[in-house]
Amino acid sequence: MTVKDLVRPLPGVRRLSMLRQRIAFCSSESFWERRYAQGLTSGHGSYGALGEAKATFLNAFVREHSVRSVIEFGCGDGHQLSMADYPRYVGVDVSRTAIALCKRKFDGDPSKSFFLYDGVCFVDRGRLFTADLAISLDVIYHLIEEAVFERYMEHLFNSGERFVVVYSSNTVMRGTAPYVRHRHFTTWVDANCPQWSLAQVTGGPNTGPGRADFFVYERSESGRK
Ligand SMILES: C[S@@+](CC[C@H](N)C(=O)[O-])C[C@H]1O[C@@H](n2cnc3c(N)ncnc32)[C@H](O)[C@@H]1O
């Protein structure tokens, strides 16, 4: 890729700032670790009205479906989780700093556990990391590398016993920041997860291109492990 290719889709000053971001970007994992280590948060999607909308949807879902346990792939700094009402919870994340923040924030809460996630070294043949509901909130469009995306999706859908809820965009867009890659992730699920069906799509609180919605997948009875 040439410098010209990097800047072509972007006008003026924004083009330069985006170029700087693209040059500085190494990997999705190091991006997030660096971000948290600098004292930054999981992002505006986990705070304010957007965070509250996610919590409202998920808390109602957990209640309505008598979900007993939740596992989250990409739990972040724990702010979103502080609005959650789950009986039992496991959060995993690629960022050591994020896990340390959650460990501190939920110190003394026996219903919540946290683990550092390394997709390459995650081999769960004994199905230890499973829950009634597996969730992925505002993570999929941050999975830049193809192999990282594939592994993440496999682990996410393997870990859900009954449901998987994904809160993400589901479209392809060009000209985004280097740490954003919108994908048509439902195509991957259709091709790779025959035991799962898309039961419901609920519009998210945002509008415009790249908006995230709630995608609820249900495992078929025959596909239960
Ligand atoms: C925008 S934040 C969302 C955090 C949280 N889910 C929430 O809704 O508040 C994205 C999170 O995904 C994590 N992440 C990025 N790549 C990941 C991967 N391959 N596996 C697991 N987590 C990942 C980041 O470290 C970050 O904490």
The ligand as a MOL file (V3000), in Angstrom:
LIG
                    3D

  0  0  0     0  0            999 V3000
M  V30 BEGIN CTAB
M  V30 COUNTS 27 29 0 0 0
M  V30 BEGIN ATOM
M  V30 1 C -15.1590 -0.4060 22.5150 0
M  V30 2 S -14.5410 -1.4190 23.7920 0 CHG=1
M  V30 3 C -16.0330 -2.1810 24.4010 0
M  V30 4 C -15.8900 -2.7000 25.7920 0
M  V30 5 C -17.1600 -3.3330 26.3860 0
M  V30 6 N -17.5890 -4.4540 25.6200 0
M  V30 7 C -18.2540 -2.3110 26.4910 0
M  V30 8 O -19.2820 -2.4530 25.8050 0
M  V30 9 O -18.0940 -1.3740 27.2610 0 CHG=-1
M  V30 10 C -13.7990 -2.7570 22.8590 0
M  V30 11 C -13.0810 -3.7690 23.7460 0
M  V30 12 O -12.7340 -4.9020 22.9760 0
M  V30 13 C -11.4790 -5.3670 23.3970 0
M  V30 14 N -10.9070 -6.1740 22.3190 0
M  V30 15 C -10.3130 -5.7570 21.1880 0
M  V30 16 N -9.9160 -6.8000 20.4480 0
M  V30 17 C -10.2950 -7.9100 21.1190 0
M  V30 18 C -10.1760 -9.3240 20.8890 0
M  V30 19 N -9.5870 -9.8090 19.8000 0
M  V30 20 N -10.6770 -10.1590 21.7980 0
M  V30 21 C -11.2810 -9.7070 22.9250 0
M  V30 22 N -11.4090 -8.3880 23.2020 0
M  V30 23 C -10.9270 -7.5090 22.3210 0
M  V30 24 C -10.7030 -4.1030 23.7000 0
M  V30 25 O -9.5970 -4.3240 24.5320 0
M  V30 26 C -11.7860 -3.2530 24.3450 0
M  V30 27 O -11.8080 -3.4370 25.7370 0
M  V30 END ATOM
M  V30 BEGIN BOND
M  V30 1 1 1 2
M  V30 2 1 2 3
M  V30 3 1 2 10
M  V30 4 1 3 4
M  V30 5 1 4 5
M  V30 6 1 5 6
M  V30 7 1 5 7
M  V30 8 2 7 8
M  V30 9 1 7 9
M  V30 10 1 10 11
M  V30 11 1 11 12
M  V30 12 1 11 26
M  V30 13 1 12 13
M  V30 14 1 13 14
M  V30 15 1 13 24
M  V30 16 1 14 15
M  V30 17 1 14 23
M  V30 18 2 15 16
M  V30 19 1 16 17
M  V30 20 1 17 18
M  V30 21 2 17 23
M  V30 22 1 18 19
M  V30 23 2 18 20
M  V30 24 1 20 21
M  V30 25 2 21 22
M  V30 26 1 22 23
M  V30 27 1 24 25
M  V30 28 1 24 26
M  V30 29 1 26 27
M  V30 END BOND
M  V30 END CTAB
M  END
